Amino acid sequence: MAESSRPPLGPEPPVSGGVGRRTFLKATAGAGLGLVVGAPILAACSPAASSTPGATVAPGATVTPGASATPAGGEPIKIGGLFHLTGVGAIWGPLQQQPATLAVEEINSAGGVLGRPLTLISEDDQTDPDVSVQKGTKLALEDEVEAIFGLVYSSTRSAVAANVAARYKTPYFYPTYNEGGVCGRYFVNLGALPNQQLDFFIPYLMERFGKSFYFVGQDYVWPRESIKYCEKLIIDNGGTMAGAEFVAFGTTDWGPVLGRIKDKAPDVYFPFIGGDDLISNLRQFFDFGLNKSIGLASTLLDESFIPVLPADVRGGIPCAASYFMAIDSPENKDFLARFQARFGKDAIVTNIGEGTYDSIYLWKAAVEKAGKLDKDAMIDALPDVSFKAPQGEISVEKGSNHARLHQLIAETKADGTFQVLEDFGLVDPISNCAI
């Protein structure tokens, strides 16, 4: 997943509101290109949380508010959340923590798991792979959680998968779309792989805009592997690569890059750029007037990014993901009503947030299928369960621990929301993973 150029942030105070469109617009107004989101949902080891029977929480961890005050009885079952609450990925942390919070609260209100309440112990990994491993190790060994959920950056994902999940045999559910390449018995991938996100999207873009593509990515594994995958799709479908280049994090002057794009005159400009860097890149793309002759497309733009762009250029950008808030189904509408009742009427759910929510429910279903709290039994049961998620019914493929996910193409609207254009249904992952 995309790395961000955002400078580290300090600790944020506890609040109860969600991250909403107005939060993004208000936070970025008059603040240059910095994307500032609402504070995460934290209960800093309050007396109510720390006095929950059986819920031993190490210093510095946080517990989901009200997560154990439920009809379910018995000793709480602890699960762990690793979230980018500070550091360069702080834009994404609350967008995962809030859906995780809702899932735990809903499950507890419905009687818990095996009749016992859940406690979500959240840790801030500071968007640092070393800290991710430290906090993940704490969750696995000190807190003895049954599973770990969260993270966005590929670097943090890989570190936790290898050094926590595999080493300590603690299941780790990763909900963010990614380039693939991570495989293990205790690693469960709930994010879209390149074949799920791009196999329909690239041909769609060729039909809509033309067959010539120019890519720009930040210089690390997700853009490089994703662009390599796109290039093969483009060639196989009779298209051409007008160009591809990789830039350093923190790039602010996009003039030289955009000048080269203008000279090549591709039909499609497709950035694999994250965080503030993407916003500055797109603003300058529009300032250069390139949108008048070149189609723009992305897999990264979601409900959190679009409101930050100038209103006169927000509309008409095609994007691909497994989930958009605009999905017109009773399940999604009900989910959003519950989510916004909990976090505020402007609260945003992105595809990585929906994936986090889904992960916890799939874990619950697998535990109940196994009929006992046993990590290996849960892993063995996982391919035999499914979950009717906001995006639609999903499941995990036997033999790879990668999810079958829905594939959507949507288009941005001027008000910062999306309109779903194409729904390709459930798509199997191509992971080249055997466990």
C-alpha positions as CSV (number, residue, x, y, z in Angstrom):
1,M,0.0,0.0,0.0
2,A,1.1,3.6,-0.6
3,E,3.6,5.2,1.7
4,S,2.9,8.8,2.7
5,S,5.2,11.8,2.8
6,R,3.4,13.3,5.8
7,P,5.8,14.4,8.7
8,P,5.4,12.7,12.1
9,L,2.6,13.9,14.2
10,G,2.5,14.1,18.0
11,P,0.0,12.2,20.2
12,E,-3.6,13.1,19.6
13,P,-6.2,13.7,22.3
14,P,-9.1,11.3,22.8
15,V,-12.3,12.3,21.0
16,S,-15.6,10.5,20.2
17,G,-16.2,11.8,16.7
18,G,-15.3,10.0,13.5
19,V,-13.1,11.1,10.6
20,G,-15.5,12.9,8.2
21,R,-15.4,14.8,5.0
22,R,-15.7,18.1,6.8
23,T,-12.8,17.1,9.1
24,F,-10.6,16.7,6.0
25,L,-11.8,19.9,4.3
26,K,-11.6,22.0,7.5
27,A,-8.2,20.5,8.5
28,T,-6.6,21.2,5.2
29,A,-8.0,24.7,4.6
30,G,-5.2,27.2,5.0
31,A,-2.7,24.5,6.0
32,G,-0.9,24.0,2.8
33,L,-0.9,20.3,1.7
34,G,-1.0,18.7,5.1
35,L,-3.8,16.2,5.6
36,V,-4.9,16.3,9.2
37,V,-7.5,13.9,10.3
38,G,-9.7,13.7,13.4
39,A,-8.2,12.2,16.5
40,P,-8.4,8.4,17.0
41,I,-10.9,6.7,19.2
42,L,-8.9,6.0,22.4
43,A,-9.7,5.1,25.9
44,A,-6.4,5.6,27.6
45,C,-6.6,2.7,30.1
46,S,-9.5,4.3,32.0
47,P,-10.6,2.8,35.3
48,A,-13.6,1.4,33.6
49,A,-11.4,-0.4,31.0
50,S,-8.7,-1.6,33.4
51,S,-11.2,-2.9,35.9
52,T,-12.8,-5.3,33.4
53,P,-12.6,-8.8,34.8
54,G,-9.7,-10.7,33.2
55,A,-8.7,-7.9,30.9
56,T,-5.0,-7.4,31.7
57,V,-3.7,-4.5,29.6
58,A,0.0,-3.5,29.5
59,P,0.9,0.2,30.1
60,G,0.6,2.4,27.0
61,A,-2.1,0.3,25.3
62,T,-5.6,1.5,24.6
63,V,-8.9,-0.3,25.0
64,T,-11.9,0.2,22.8
65,P,-14.4,2.3,24.8
66,G,-17.3,0.3,26.2
67,A,-16.0,-2.9,24.4
68,S,-16.5,-5.1,27.5
69,A,-19.6,-3.5,28.9
70,T,-21.9,-6.0,27.2
71,P,-24.5,-8.7,27.7
72,A,-21.8,-11.4,27.0
73,G,-20.4,-12.9,30.2
74,G,-17.2,-14.6,31.2
75,E,-13.5,-13.7,30.9
76,P,-13.0,-11.3,27.9
77,I,-11.3,-12.5,24.8
78,K,-8.5,-10.1,23.8
79,I,-7.8,-9.2,20.2
80,G,-5.1,-6.7,19.1
81,G,-5.3,-3.7,16.8
82,L,-2.1,-2.3,15.2
83,F,-2.9,1.2,13.7
84,H,-0.8,4.0,12.2
85,L,-2.1,6.6,14.8
86,T,1.0,8.8,14.5
87,G,3.9,9.1,12.0
88,V,3.7,9.3,8.3
89,G,0.6,7.0,8.1
90,A,-1.5,8.8,10.7
91,I,-4.0,9.7,8.0
92,W,-5.0,6.0,7.9
93,G,-4.9,4.9,11.5
94,P,-8.3,6.2,12.7
95,L,-9.9,5.0,9.4
96,Q,-9.1,1.5,10.5
97,Q,-9.5,1.9,14.2
98,Q,-13.1,3.2,14.0
99,P,-14.5,0.2,12.0
100,A,-12.6,-2.2,14.3
101,T,-14.2,-0.4,17.3
102,L,-17.7,-0.7,15.8
103,A,-17.2,-4.4,15.0
104,V,-16.2,-5.2,18.6
105,E,-19.0,-3.2,20.1
106,E,-21.6,-4.9,17.7
107,I,-20.3,-8.4,18.5
108,N,-20.4,-7.7,22.2
109,S,-23.9,-6.4,22.0
110,A,-25.0,-9.6,20.2
111,G,-23.5,-11.8,22.9
112,G,-19.8,-11.9,22.1
113,V,-17.8,-14.8,20.8
114,L,-18.5,-18.2,22.3
115,G,-20.6,-16.3,24.8
116,R,-17.6,-14.2,26.0
117,P,-17.0,-10.4,25.4
118,L,-14.2,-9.1,23.2
119,T,-11.7,-6.5,24.3
120,L,-9.8,-4.7,21.5
121,I,-6.3,-3.6,22.7
122,S,-5.1,-0.9,20.3
123,E,-1.4,-0.1,19.7
124,D,0.1,2.8,17.8
125,D,3.0,1.5,15.6
126,Q,4.0,5.1,14.7
127,T,4.2,3.9,11.1
128,D,7.5,2.3,11.8
129,P,8.3,-1.4,11.0
130,D,10.5,-1.8,14.0
131,V,7.8,-0.4,16.3
132,S,5.2,-2.5,14.5
133,V,7.2,-5.6,15.5
134,Q,7.7,-4.3,19.1
135,K,4.0,-3.6,19.5
136,G,2.9,-6.7,17.7
137,T,5.2,-8.8,19.9
138,K,3.7,-7.2,23.0
139,L,0.2,-8.0,21.8
140,A,1.2,-11.6,21.1
141,L,3.2,-12.4,24.2
142,E,2.2,-10.0,27.0
143,D,-1.4,-9.4,26.1
144,E,-1.8,-12.9,24.6
145,V,-4.3,-11.8,22.0
146,E,-6.1,-14.3,19.9
147,A,-5.5,-12.3,16.6
148,I,-4.0,-9.0,15.4
149,F,-5.8,-6.7,12.9
150,G,-4.7,-3.6,11.0
151,L,-1.8,-1.6,9.3
152,V,-1.5,-0.1,5.9
153,Y,2.1,0.2,4.8
154,S,3.6,-2.8,3.0
155,S,6.8,-2.5,5.1
156,T,4.9,-2.8,8.4
157,R,2.7,-5.6,7.1
158,S,5.8,-7.7,6.0
159,A,7.5,-7.0,9.3
160,V,4.6,-8.2,11.4
161,A,3.8,-11.1,9.2
162,A,7.3,-12.5,9.5
163,N,8.4,-11.4,13.0
164,V,5.2,-11.7,14.9
165,A,2.5,-13.8,13.1
166,A,4.9,-16.6,11.9
167,R,7.3,-16.5,14.9
168,Y,4.6,-16.6,17.6
169,K,1.9,-18.3,15.7
170,T,-0.5,-15.4,16.2
171,P,-3.0,-14.9,13.3
172,Y,-2.6,-11.5,11.6
173,F,-5.4,-10.1,9.4
174,Y,-4.2,-7.5,6.9
175,P,-7.0,-5.5,5.4
176,T,-5.2,-3.2,2.9
177,Y,-4.9,-3.6,-0.8
178,N,-1.4,-4.5,-1.7
179,E,1.1,-5.9,-4.3
180,G,1.1,-9.4,-2.9
181,G,4.1,-11.5,-2.1
182,V,3.4,-12.3,1.6
183,C,2.4,-15.8,2.4
184,G,2.1,-17.8,5.6
185,R,-0.2,-20.0,7.7
186,Y,-0.8,-17.2,10.3
187,F,-1.0,-14.3,7.7
188,V,-4.6,-13.7,6.4
189,N,-4.8,-11.2,3.5
190,L,-8.1,-9.3,3.3
191,G,-6.8,-6.6,0.9
192,A,-7.2,-6.7,-2.8
193,L,-4.3,-8.1,-4.8
194,P,-3.3,-6.7,-8.2
195,N,-5.5,-9.2,-10.2
196,Q,-8.5,-8.3,-8.1
197,Q,-8.0,-4.5,-8.4
198,L,-6.5,-4.1,-11.9
199,D,-7.6,-6.9,-14.2
200,F,-10.9,-5.2,-14.9
201,F,-9.7,-1.6,-14.4
202,I,-7.0,-1.4,-17.0
203,P,-9.2,-2.7,-19.9
204,Y,-12.0,-0.3,-18.7
205,L,-9.5,2.7,-18.8
206,M,-8.3,1.6,-22.3
207,E,-11.9,1.6,-23.6
208,R,-12.8,4.9,-21.9
209,F,-9.6,7.0,-22.5
210,G,-7.2,5.2,-24.9
211,K,-4.4,2.7,-24.9
212,S,-1.4,4.8,-23.9
213,F,-0.4,5.0,-20.2
214,Y,2.0,7.0,-18.1
215,F,2.7,5.9,-14.5
216,V,4.4,7.7,-11.6
217,G,5.1,6.0,-8.4
218,Q,6.9,6.5,-5.1
219,D,10.1,4.5,-5.1
220,Y,9.2,1.3,-3.1
221,V,7.7,-2.1,-3.6
222,W,4.0,-1.3,-3.9
223,P,4.3,1.1,-6.8
224,R,7.0,-0.9,-8.5
225,E,5.2,-4.2,-8.4
226,S,1.8,-2.7,-9.2
227,I,3.1,-0.8,-12.2
228,K,4.9,-3.9,-13.4
229,Y,1.6,-5.8,-13.3
230,C,-0.2,-2.9,-15.1
231,E,2.4,-3.0,-17.9
232,K,1.8,-6.6,-18.6
233,L,-2.0,-6.0,-18.7
234,I,-1.6,-3.1,-21.0
235,I,0.7,-4.9,-23.4
236,D,-1.6,-8.0,-23.4
237,N,-4.6,-5.8,-24.2
238,G,-2.8,-4.1,-27.1
239,G,-1.8,-0.9,-25.3
240,T,1.5,0.9,-24.9
241,M,3.5,2.3,-22.1
242,A,4.2,6.0,-22.7
243,G,6.4,6.1,-19.6
244,A,6.9,5.1,-16.0
245,E,9.1,6.8,-13.3
246,F,9.6,6.6,-9.6
247,V,10.2,9.5,-7.3
248,A,11.4,10.1,-3.7
249,F,9.0,10.6,-0.8
250,G,8.3,14.2,0.0
251,T,8.4,15.4,-3.6
252,T,6.7,18.8,-3.7
253,D,7.8,20.2,-7.1
254,W,6.1,18.0,-9.7
255,G,6.9,20.4,-12.6
256,P,9.6,18.3,-14.3
257,V,7.6,15.1,-14.0
258,L,4.4,16.8,-15.3
259,G,6.5,18.3,-18.1
260,R,7.6,14.9,-19.2
261,I,4.0,13.6,-19.1
262,K,2.8,16.5,-21.2
263,D,5.5,15.8,-23.8
264,K,4.5,12.1,-24.0
265,A,0.8,13.0,-24.2
266,P,-0.5,9.7,-22.9
267,D,-4.2,8.8,-22.9
268,V,-4.1,8.0,-19.2
269,Y,-2.1,9.2,-16.3
270,F,-2.1,6.7,-13.4
271,P,-0.3,7.7,-10.2
272,F,0.8,5.2,-7.5
273,I,1.5,7.9,-5.0
274,G,0.3,8.1,-1.4
275,G,-0.5,10.7,1.3
276,D,0.2,14.4,0.9
277,D,2.4,13.6,-2.1
278,L,-0.6,12.5,-4.1
279,I,-2.5,15.6,-3.3
280,S,0.3,17.9,-4.3
281,N,0.8,15.9,-7.5
282,L,-2.8,16.1,-8.5
283,R,-3.2,19.7,-7.6
284,Q,-0.3,20.6,-9.9
285,F,-1.6,18.2,-12.6
286,F,-4.8,20.2,-12.6
287,D,-2.9,23.5,-12.4
288,F,-0.9,22.5,-15.5
289,G,-4.3,21.9,-17.3
290,L,-3.3,18.3,-18.1
291,N,-6.7,17.0,-17.2
292,K,-8.1,18.7,-20.3
293,S,-6.3,16.3,-22.6
294,I,-5.2,13.3,-20.4
295,G,-7.5,10.9,-18.5
296,L,-6.7,10.5,-14.8
297,A,-7.3,7.2,-12.9
298,S,-6.3,5.7,-9.6
299,T,-6.7,2.8,-7.2
300,L,-5.7,5.0,-4.2
301,L,-8.2,7.8,-4.3
302,D,-11.0,7.2,-1.8
303,E,-13.6,9.1,0.3
304,S,-10.8,10.6,2.4
305,F,-8.8,12.1,-0.4
306,I,-11.4,13.5,-2.9
307,P,-12.8,16.3,-0.6
308,V,-9.3,17.8,-0.4
309,L,-9.1,18.4,-4.1
310,P,-10.5,21.7,-5.6
311,A,-14.3,21.3,-6.1
312,D,-14.1,22.2,-9.8
313,V,-11.9,19.2,-10.7
314,R,-13.2,16.6,-8.2
315,G,-15.7,14.9,-10.5
316,G,-15.2,12.3,-13.2
317,I,-12.1,10.4,-11.9
318,P,-12.5,6.6,-12.2
319,C,-11.2,4.6,-9.3
320,A,-11.1,0.8,-8.5
321,A,-11.6,-0.8,-5.1
322,S,-13.4,-3.5,-3.3
323,Y,-15.6,-1.1,-1.4
324,F,-17.1,2.4,-1.8
325,M,-19.6,4.1,0.5
326,A,-21.8,4.5,-2.6
327,I,-22.6,0.8,-2.8
328,D,-26.4,0.6,-3.1
329,S,-27.3,-2.4,-1.1
330,P,-29.4,-2.8,2.1
331,E,-26.4,-4.3,3.9
332,N,-24.2,-1.3,3.1
333,K,-26.8,1.3,3.9
334,D,-27.5,-0.4,7.2
335,F,-23.7,-0.6,8.0
336,L,-23.2,3.1,7.2
337,A,-26.2,4.1,9.3
338,R,-24.7,2.2,12.3
339,F,-21.3,3.6,11.7
340,Q,-22.4,7.2,11.4
341,A,-24.7,6.9,14.4
342,R,-21.6,5.8,16.3
343,F,-19.0,8.2,14.9
344,G,-21.0,11.1,13.4
345,K,-23.1,11.8,10.3
346,D,-20.1,12.9,8.3
347,A,-17.9,9.9,9.3
348,I,-16.0,8.3,6.4
349,V,-15.5,4.6,5.7
350,T,-12.8,3.7,3.2
351,N,-12.0,0.3,1.6
352,I,-9.2,-0.3,4.2
353,G,-11.7,0.5,7.0
354,E,-14.3,-1.8,5.6
355,G,-11.7,-4.5,5.3
356,T,-10.8,-4.1,8.9
357,Y,-14.4,-4.4,10.0
358,D,-14.8,-7.5,7.8
359,S,-11.6,-9.1,9.2
360,I,-12.9,-9.1,12.7
361,Y,-16.2,-10.7,11.7
362,L,-14.5,-13.4,9.6
363,W,-12.3,-14.2,12.6
364,K,-15.4,-14.5,14.8
365,A,-17.1,-16.8,12.3
366,A,-14.0,-19.0,12.2
367,V,-13.7,-19.2,16.0
368,E,-17.3,-20.2,16.3
369,K,-16.9,-22.7,13.5
370,A,-14.0,-24.2,15.4
371,G,-16.1,-24.2,18.5
372,K,-13.2,-23.2,20.7
373,L,-10.5,-20.6,21.3
374,D,-7.6,-22.2,19.5
375,K,-5.5,-20.2,17.0
376,D,-4.7,-23.2,14.8
377,A,-8.3,-24.5,14.9
378,M,-9.4,-21.0,13.8
379,I,-7.0,-20.9,10.9
380,D,-8.2,-24.4,9.8
381,A,-11.9,-23.3,10.0
382,L,-11.4,-20.0,8.1
383,P,-11.9,-21.3,4.6
384,D,-15.2,-22.9,5.7
385,V,-16.9,-19.6,6.7
386,S,-18.0,-16.5,5.0
387,F,-19.3,-13.0,5.9
388,K,-21.9,-10.9,4.4
389,A,-19.8,-7.7,4.4
390,P,-20.9,-4.2,3.4
391,Q,-19.2,-4.9,0.0
392,G,-21.1,-8.2,-0.4
393,E,-20.4,-11.7,0.8
394,I,-16.7,-12.5,1.1
395,S,-14.6,-15.6,2.1
396,V,-11.0,-16.7,2.5
397,E,-9.5,-19.1,-0.1
398,K,-8.3,-22.5,1.2
399,G,-4.6,-23.0,0.8
400,S,-3.6,-19.4,0.5
401,N,-5.4,-17.5,3.3
402,H,-6.2,-14.7,0.8
403,A,-9.7,-13.3,0.5
404,R,-12.2,-13.5,-2.4
405,L,-13.3,-9.9,-2.7
406,H,-15.6,-7.8,-4.8
407,Q,-14.3,-5.6,-7.5
408,L,-15.9,-2.2,-8.3
409,I,-15.1,0.7,-10.5
410,A,-16.5,4.0,-9.3
411,E,-16.3,7.6,-10.4
412,T,-15.7,10.6,-8.2
413,K,-18.4,13.3,-8.0
414,A,-18.0,17.0,-7.4
415,D,-19.4,16.8,-3.9
416,G,-16.5,14.4,-2.9
417,T,-18.5,11.2,-3.0
418,F,-18.5,8.4,-5.5
419,Q,-20.9,6.8,-8.0
420,V,-20.4,3.1,-8.7
421,L,-20.1,2.4,-12.4
422,E,-19.3,-1.3,-12.7
423,D,-19.6,-4.2,-10.3
424,F,-17.7,-7.3,-11.4
425,G,-18.8,-9.4,-8.4
426,L,-16.6,-11.7,-6.4
427,V,-13.1,-12.1,-7.7
428,D,-10.7,-14.9,-6.6
429,P,-7.2,-13.9,-5.6
430,I,-4.2,-14.9,-7.6
431,S,-1.6,-15.0,-4.8
432,N,0.8,-17.7,-5.9
433,C,0.7,-18.6,-2.2
434,A,0.5,-22.2,-0.8
435,I,0.4,-22.9,2.9
